[in-house]
Amino acid sequence: MPLWLITPNVFSQEKDNVVWSSQSNNSAESMPVGGGDIGLNLWVEKGEVYLYLSKSGTFDENNTLLKVGRVKLNLSPNPFEGKTFKQELVLKDGYAQILGSNGRLNAKIKVWVDVFNPVIHLDVKSNHKVITEASYESWRFEDHISKGKENNQNSYKWAPQGVVKTLKDEIAFKGNSVQFYHQNKPETVFDITVKQQGLVENKADLFNPLKNLIFGGSMQGNNMVPAGNYTGIYLNTPFQGWKLKSKAPSRLNQITITLTTSKTAAVSDWEKSIELIKNKANNNQKASIKWWNDYWNKSFIYVNSKDESVNQSTKNYQLFRYMLGCNAFGKYPTKFNGGLFTFDPQLTDTTLKYTPDFRNWGGGTHTAQNQRLVYWPMLKSGDFDQMEPQFDFYLNLLKNAEIRTEAAWNHKGASFTEQLENFGLPNPAEYGWKRPADFNKGMEYNAWLEYEWDTVLEFCMMILETERYGGKNIKKYLPLIESSLTFFKEHYAYLAKQRGAKALDADGHLVLYPGSGAETYKMAYNSTSTIAALKTVLERLIEQPSLSEIQKTEWVNMLKTIPPISFRQFEGHTTISPAKLWERINNTESPQLYPVYPWGIYGIGKPGLDTAINTFKYDTDVLKFRSYMGWKQDNIFAARLGLTNEAAKLTTAKLKDSGRRFPAFWGPGFDWTPDHNWGGSGMIGLQEMLMQADGKKIYLFPAWPKEWDVHFKLHAPYRTTVEGTLKGGKLTDLKVLPEGRKADIKIMIE
């Protein structure tokens, strides 16, 4: 019997490997592989091996997050033209392998990414000598005009100002390699947006991530030489290919693809960085395997249930965490709308016959309501270092956000809008080109986004939590947190003084109007999500030992000005209201439950739990909006409220197989495929079912079905790890580090 057919232990990781015994039909049936800040879509189609190459931070002039290209691998004679085939994602060691047999010819291709150097390795091994051909394929061999919905991939979206072009890359043989790069031209969407939003006078002081950006790479192979060019069409997209070919047949071949990004005006500087990486990197996979082994040992959830759908859903938790791990060292956060693993768009929506660069909702545009769900689960999984690119994203934009506040309203504080560009200004399409002449230049003229600027506070809270969970030094982020709070203090006093003589209401509270309850309850008066955010972040900030007494006094005084949460009645039951008042409903979120999650004001062991449960059970909007799709958080709310049956049903539905060949390629949902906020919210729900923390208290199994056997390891506040095994409804093993924290554990399962 082949080794891969032996059934592993029910709690072992090997059972979560993805194994395919047949080839794929197209890129939608690809497998994610990656490491460091590189993601690959790997598939075998008609005997040829394909890889889409993606890397964090590859933004062009239009702020499209471009793929770096596609690689095709051919072996001759071809082992993948026979009847025996296997493609496997080896989760434990973080790589994929492809095996094929054709008659007496057997071959294996190992595909792995060096976690510590931006190098992709294709290691070819066969029992007979073969000729290897490795081709670099690009659809950006010429300028391409994007029209209609195709501009949803960039920052212009539905409102391009003139012709929008994706400009061609520079691709050529260089020695025995293929070199390819994209160099941003001097004018980018940054310049257009700065002018649109009346900030030309401030332009020299604004952070511009698109200026002088060059990205691309180089492909080479052992004893391989250039073998000419060719053309073709994949799906609807024309491309050109640059082929490398073995000098002579061989049983072993190693192909490497080196990728890098530089901020420089000189291509020669970028080329030097490529050479430095090549000289530093080697073909030893040991360090990368150790990183992945440590990653999986750091945290895990392995479930064994009689219900196979539960087992598959919880397996998908592991698969999604693998995809997150592929951007552990990215300069930019993992994008909610596809991460590093998007594929040809017509395979998600048949009407979108665009290039593989397409993703809906933009490349450099940051949608915080979605991004947060990708990053919250990293606390309990202990992936604190992976959260830094998301925090640095905001920190890099702090100055720009403060400049736009000062320019628009002449007061202090950082204004971070929803639909934020990677240079800190509102997305130009959603800012609006057709605005009333006297409309305030600091505002987005958009029914969904107006007055929604509290989403940054979730990232402020995550920063504070990384200190509490992992002991991270967060001192450099405190100015970001303080400036974000300052904006609310100053702006709502400013707005009140525009209306009348007083900055505060009769009770000495800020009047948070106009505001927004997520994108749903618009023109809100005292939005509950904003109140809960301000209250919780202020309480945590005040605890910071590095604050001066003057700073602490300032934030204590602001905390006193935060208004109380409002309530309303349904069928005689008191529930949390989404706001004191609002003018209209625009979307289908339930921010009235944000005090449950993420803010933790209501929950197990806390006052008012019945009110929060009433909100989940009786609020007609909450009931109408309930779903497991996309960014919906109902599974998380149910878990936080200790509603075991509801949490299990919704989380299992959310994490069920995607319906695509790779089980965790969910979507498009409300966004795109793979939908990373779909996966992130599923992860959060499963974690919260298993373990919740309140101060120093740790609740185990607060919403866990006792018939689900589980072996888990999760992280809790105060540098604590909790590892346990539940079998047959009984906790058979519990390991808590440090051991003194065991006294803070409360086991909730009967």
N, C-alpha and C positions, 0 to 999 in steps of 0.2 A: 504493500500500500504506500503511495507517495506520502512523504512527510506532511504535506500541507492538508491532507485529509484527516489526520489524526485530531480527534476532538480535544481541545485544550480544557484546562480547569475553568469552571464557570466564572471565577473571578479573575482570570488572567487577561492580559491585554491582547494577546495574540488573537483571541476570538473576535476582536474588533477590527482586525485587518480587513481591507476591502479587496476581494479577489474576483477577477473576471476571467472566464474561460472562453470568451469569444471576443473578437475585435469590435471596434466601435463603428458606427455609421457616419459620425461627424463630430465636430468639436463640442457639441452639447453633451456628448457622452464621454467627456474627458475626465481625468482624475487630477486633483490638485496635488502638487508636489512643491516644496519650497524650503526656505530657510533664510535667516538673517533678515533681508528685506526684499527677497525675490520670490515670486510666485510663478509656477508653470502650470499650464493645462496640458496634460500628457494623454495622448490617445494613439491607437494604431488603427489605421483605416486602409483597407485594401492592400495589406502587407507593408505599408509604409508607416514609420513612426513620426509623429508630429508633436511639436511643443510650441505653445504660445508663451512668449517671454514677457513678464511684467516686473516692474521694479517700483518701489515707493518713490514718489516725488518727480515723476517724469511729466511735467506740465508744459504744454506748448504755449505759443503766443495767445491762443484763445482760451487757455486754461482747461483744455482737454487733457485728461490723464491718459497719455498715449501708451499703447503697448510698445515694447521695444522691438518686436518683430516675431517671426515664426521660423522654426527650424524643422527641416524634414530629413529623416535618416533612411537610407536604403542600404541593404546588404545584398551582395550577389556572389554566389547563389543565395536565394532568399529563404531563410528559415521560417518566415511568417506566411509562406504560401502553402504550408502543410496543414494537417488536421489538428495538431497539438498546439495549444496556445494558453498562456496564462499571464495575466497582468495583476500585480499585487502592490498595494500600498502597505509598507511595513511600518506601522505607526511607531513602534517602540524605538526604532533607529532613525525614523524620519526620512525614508527614501522609498522609491518605487523600483520594481524590477519587472522586466518583460522577458518571458521565456517562450521559445518557439522551436518546433521540430518539423523538419521536412525531409522525409526519408531518413538517411543516416546523419543528416546535418542537424546539430543542436546548437542553439545560441542563447545567450543571456545578455540583456542590456540593463545595466544598473544606472538609474537616473537619480542624482543627488545634488544638493546645493550646499556649498560650504557655508556654514552658519556665520563664520567669522571673517570671510572674504567674499566679495560679490562674484563668485565663480560657480558656474553650472558645469557639472561633470556628467558625461555620457560614457560609461565604461562598457565596451563591447568585448564579449568573450565567446568564442565558438570552438567546437571540437575539430573543425576543418577550417582551412584558410578561406577567407572571404575578402572580397573587395568592399570597402566601406565608402559610401558617398554621404556627405553632410552638406546640406544646402541651407543657406540663409535666404528666406523669402520675405519680401516687403511689398505692401500695397502703397507705401509712401515713396514710390520711385518717381512720382511727379506730383505737382500741386493738385489739390483736390478741393473743389468748391462744395461746401456743405449747404444743403437747402432744407427748408421745412423742419420737420421734427429731428433731423440729424443734428441740428444745433442744440438739442437738449444735452448733448455730450459736453458742451462748452459753457462758458459764462454768458453767452448772448441769448441762449434759449430761444424763445418765441419772438424776440425783439432785436434781430441783428440790425446793425446800423451800416447798411451797405453790404457788399459781398464779403462773405466769411470763407477764408481758405485755410485748409490744413496744408501747410507748406512742406515741400518734399524734404526727405532726409538726404544726407550725403553717404553713398554706399559705394565701396570699391574694394578690389583685391589689394592687399598691402603685404608684399612678400608672399608668404604661404598662408596668409589669413584673410578673412573677410572683415573689413572695418566698416562700422555703420554708426552714424550719429545724427542727432537733431540739434541744431543751434538756433535758439530763439532770436528773432530779428529785434532791432532796437525798440520798435513800438509794439506793445502788447495790449491786452484788454485792461491791464492795470492803468495805462495812460488814458484810455477811453473812459474808464470808470472815475478816475480822479477828476477829469474835466466835467463829466456828467454831474458829479456830486459837489461841485463848487469848491474843490480843494487844491486848485492849481498853485495857489500861493504857498501851500504847505508841502508841495510835491517832493521837494528835496529832503524833507525830514521824514518821509513815509517809507516804511519797510516795503521793499519790492522783491518778492521771491522769484519773479519771472525774468528779471533783467539778467543778461549775461549767463543764461542757463544753457548748458550743453549736456546732453545725455545720450548714451548709446553703448556700444561695446565692440568686441572683437571675438571672432570664432576661429579656432585653429584645431588641428588634429595631428596625432603622431604620424609622421611620414605621409602627410597629405599635402596635396598641391592644388592650385586653382585648376578647374576643369570647365570653365566657360559659364555662360549665362543662358537662361531660358525664360520663357513667359508662360503664364497660365491664368486660370480663373478658379478660385475656390468659392463655392456657392456663387454669389453674384459679384465678387470682388476680384478685379484683375490684379495680378502681381507679377513681379520679376524675381528671378532666383539667381543666386551666386553660388556655384557648386565647388566644393572641395572633394578630392578623390584620392584614395590610397595609391601610393606609388606602386605597391605590389600587394598581392593577397597576404593576409595575416590572420592568426588566431586571436590576437589581442589588438585592440585599438582604444585610444583614449581621446575623446573630443572635449575641449573646454570652451566655454563661452564666458568671457569676462565682461561684466557690465559696470559702468560707473557714471556718476553725475558730478559736474563741476560748475562752480560759479566763476566764470572767467570769460573775457572777451576773446581770448586766444585759443584756437583749436589745438595749438601745440602744447598748451598747458594741460588740456584734457587728455591728449595722447600720452603725455608723460605720466599722468595718473594711471592710465591703463597699464603702462609698462611696469610701474611700481607694484601694482596689484599682481601682475603676472609673476614678477620676481619674488614676491612675498608668498604667494599661494603655492600649495603642493597638492599632490593627489592622495594625501593621507586623510581618510575619512574619520579617523578615531576621535578627533576633537569634536566634530559635528555629532557623531553618534553619542558621545558622552553628554553633550548639551541636551539632546533629545531625551536620553535616558533620565537625566536629572529633571527635565521638564515634566515628564510623566510621573516621576517619583514625588515631585513637589505637591501634586494634587491629583485626585482622581475620584470618579464615581462609577463603580461597576455594579450593575443590577442583574439579578437573576429572578425572573418571575415565571409562573406557569403561563402567563399571557405573553406570547411572542411579540406582540405589537409593543408592549412595554419594554421588552429587551431591546428591540430595534430602536425605539425612541431614545433610550438611554445610551445605546451605542453611538447614536448620532451626536450626543453631547461630546463624546471623545473626538469624533470626526471634525466637528466644528472647532473645537479647541485646537486641533491640529492646524487648521487653516489660520487661526489667530496667531499661532506660534510662528508661522511663516513670515510674519512681519514684526518679529520681536525687536529688531534693531532698526526699523525704518525711521527715516528722518521725519516722515509724516504719519499721522494716524491711519489705521486701517479704515478704508472707506466703507460706510454702511451699505452702499449700493453696488456691491460686487467684490469689494476688497481687491485682491490681486488676481481674481479668477474668473473674470467675465469672458464670454465667448461670442461667436458671431450672433449679432442681435436678432436676425430673422429666425433663429432657433428658439428665441424667447417670445417674439412677436412677429408673425409671418409678414406683417406689413412693413417692417423696418429692415429693408434690404440695404443696410449700411455696412461700413467696414468694421473689422473687429475692434476698432478703437471706441465704438459707441457704448455708452451706458446712459441710462436715464438719470436725470437730476444732477448732471454735471460732474466734472472731474475735480476742479480745485474749489468747488463750492462746498461749504461745510454746513450740514443740516443738523444742528445740535440735538434736536428732539429725537433724531434717529441715532446719531453717533453715541449718545450716552449709553444706549442699550448694548453697544458693542463693548464698552469699557467697564460698566459696573460689575460684571461677573468676574473680572480679573482680581478683585479684592479677595473673594473667598477661594479662588484658585491660586492665590499667592503670586500672581504674575505682575508684581508691582513695577518692575523695571519696564515691562511692556506698556505701562500706562504713561510713561514719561513723554513719548512723542505727542500724545494727545494734550498733555499739560503744556508742553513747550509750544505747541501750536498756538494756544491762547497767549502764552507769555511773549512770544515773538510779535504778536499783534497788539499788545497792550498799548504801546505808544501811539499807534495808528488810531485805536479806539478812543484814546484820550484826546487826540488832536481833533477828531471829528466831533466829539462832544463839545469841546471848547469853541469850535468854529460855528456849530449850529445853535448852541444855547448859551455860550459864554459862562458855563459853570464846569466844575471838576467832575472826574469820574469817567470810567471806561464804558462806552455804549457798545455792547456786542449784540447785534441784531440776529434774528434767525435768518437763515440763508446768507451766510457770511462767506465772503471770498477769502482765499488763503492769504490775502493782504489786508484783511481786517475791515473792508468796506462792504456794505450790502451788495448782494448780487445785482448787477445793473438792470436786468430785465424786471426783477421784482421790486427794485427801487422805483422803477417806472420812468419811461421816457416821456409819456404824455401826462404830465402833472399840472395841476392848477398853478398858475403863475405865482401865487402867494403861499403855496404849500411849503411847510417848513423843510429845509434841506437836510435836516437830520433824520427825517422820517421816511420809511418805506411807504409808497403809495400802493398798497396791496391789501386786499380784504382779509387774506389769511394771516399775514405777517405783522400787520400794524400793531405797535405797542407790545410786541412779544420780544422782551429782552431779559427774561429771567432764566433762560436755559443755561447761561454760563454758570449760574450758581450750583448746578449739579456737578460741574467739573471742579468748582471750588471745593465742594464737599468731598469729592473723590480725592482731591489733593490732601485735605485734612485727614481723610481716612487712611491714606497710605502711610502717614506718620503713625497713626494709632494701630493699624494692622501690622505694618512691616518695619516700623521704626525709621522710616525714610526721613532724611533731612529736607524739609520743605521750605526753608527760610527764603530761598530765591523766589518762591511763588507767593509769598505773603503780600507783596505790592499788588499782584494781580487780584487777589481776594479782596484786599482793602479798597482798591479802585473800583471793582465791580459793585461793592456795597455802597461806596461813596456816590456812585451814579444814582442809585435809587433814592438815597437820602437827599441829594441835591436836586435831582430832576423833579421829584414829586413835590418838593417845597417850591421849586420854580413854577411848576404848573399851577399849584394852588394860588400863588401870588399873581399869576396871570388872571385868575378868576375873581380874586378878592383880596382883602387886606391881611388874612391869616394864612400861615403856612401849614398849620395843623388843625385837626377837627376839635370839637368841644372837649374830647377826652385826651387831647394831647397826642393823637395818633396821626401818622401820615395818611393822606387821602390818596390811595393808589388808583387814581383815575386820570385818564383812560388807561386801562390795562388789558390783559388778555389771559384767559385760562387755556394754556396751550394754544393750538390754532383753532380751538372749538368755540369757546365762549368769548365773544368779541365785544370790544368797547366795555370791558368789565370794570366794575367798581369793587375794589378790594378782592381781587382774584385770590382764591384759596391756595392755588399752586405757588403764587408769588409770596403770600404771607408765610406759608410753611417753609419755603426756601429761605427767606430772609431770617426768620426766627431761628431755624436750625443752624444755618451757617454762622450767624452772629454768636449763638451760644457756644459753638465749637471754637470759633476764633478767639473768643474771650479767654478760653482755657490755655491759649498759647503762651508758654513761659517766656518766649523771646519778645513779647510785646512790652513796650514801655508803659508806665502808669498812665501817661497822657493818652496813648493809643487805646489802652484798655478802657479808660473812662469814656472816650469818644464812642466806642462800640457798645458799652453798657448803656449809655444814654440813647443811642440809636435803637437798641433793643426795646427800650421802653416806649418807643414811638410806633412799633409795629402793631397794626390793628388785630383784633381777634378774628378767628375763623367764623364764618357765618353758617347757619343751619337752615334746613327746610323740612317739611313734613310730607310723607307719603303713606297713605292708609293708616294714619295715626302714629307712624314711626318717625322718630327724629333721625335725620340723615345729615351728612356733611353737604353743604351747598357748594357749587363750583365758584361762587362769588356772592357778594352781597346783592348785586344787580348786574345785568348784562343786556345788551341790545339785540344780539342775534347769535345763532349757532352756525358755524361754518364748516366744522369737521366732525369727526366721530371719536374723539379722545374722551377720557374720563378723568379730568384733573381733580375732581372732587375726591378722588381716592389717592392723589399724590401725598397727602399727609400720612397715608399708610405706607406707600412706597413711591419715591425713595426716602421720604423724610422721616419715617418712623415715629411720628408723633402719636399715632394710634397703632396698637398691635397687641400681641400676646403678652399678658402680664401688666398691661398699661390701662389707665383709666379711659373710659369711653369706647372700649372695644365693641360693645353692643351697638353704639352709634355707627361705627365704621362698618360693622357687619350689616346693619340695616341699609347703609348706603349701597353696599354690594348687592343686597337682595331685593330692595324695593325702589331705588331711584330709577325712574322709567327711562331716563337717558342712558344710564349705565347698562340697563338691561337691553335696550335697543342697540347699543354700540358693541355689545359683547361679542368677542370672536377670538380665535387663536391665530389668525393670520398676521403676517408682517410684524409691525411694531406694537400690536395690541398687547397690553400688560395684564389682562384679566387673570391669567394663570399665576402671575406674581402676587396680585392683590389677594387671591384666594389662599395662596400659601401663607402670606403674612398674617392673614386673619385666622389661620388654623382650620380652614375649611378643607379637610383632607380629600373628600370625594371630588369636589369641584377642582381643586388644585391638580389632582392626579389626572382627571379627565382632560382638562385644558392643556396641561403640560405635555401629556402623552400625544395629544392631537397636534400641538405646536411642533414637537420634535419628531413626529412620524416621518417616514420616508418622503422625500421631496417629490417623488413621481418621476425624477430624472435618474439617469444611470448612477450617478454618484448621489448617495442618499441625503447628503447635507447641502446639496445645491438647491435650497429653497427659493421660492419666488416665481414671478416677480412680486407677488403681494401688492403693496402700494408703491413699490419702489423699483427694484431690478433684481436680476438673478446673477450670482447667488445673493440672496437677501440676508445680509449679515446682522441687521437688527432683528430679524426673525430668529436667527440662531442665537443671538445674544440674549434675547428675552426668554428663550427656551432654557438656556443655561441658568439664568437667574432663577427662574421658577423652580427648577430641579434642586438647585442649591438651597433655596429658601424652604422647600419642603423638608429638607434634611436637617438644616441648622440655621438658627437665627440668633443674633446677638443683640443685647440691649444693655449698654454700659458694660459692666463686667459679667453680666449674666449670659450664659450660653444655653439655649434651648435646643435639645436634640430631638429629631423626629416630630417637630411641631405640626406637620401636615403630611406625614408619611404613612402610606398603607402598610399595615404590619405584615401583609402577605408578600410584600416585595423584599426579598433578600437583597442585601447590599453590603459591599465593602467600599468604604469611602475614606478620603483624607481631604479635609478642608481647612482653611485658615480662618482664624477668629482674631478679634482685636487683642492688642497687647502682645504681639509676636507669639501667638498661640497657634498650634496645630492640633487638630482633633482627628484621630483615625479610629475607625470602629467597624465592626462587622455585626450585622443584624441577620439572624437566621431563624426561620420559623417563628418570627415575631419576638424573638429574644435577643438582647444584646449580648453576644458571646465574647466580645473582645472590645476593649476601649483603651486607647493610648492617647494621653494628653501631654503635650509639652509646651511650657514647663509643667511639671507634675503638680505644682501648687495650684494651677488653674482648674484642676479636677474638681475642686470644691465649688466652683462656679457653674458646674454643669447641672442642668435639670433635664432628666430624660422624660419625654412627653408620651412615649408609646406605652400602651397598656399591656 
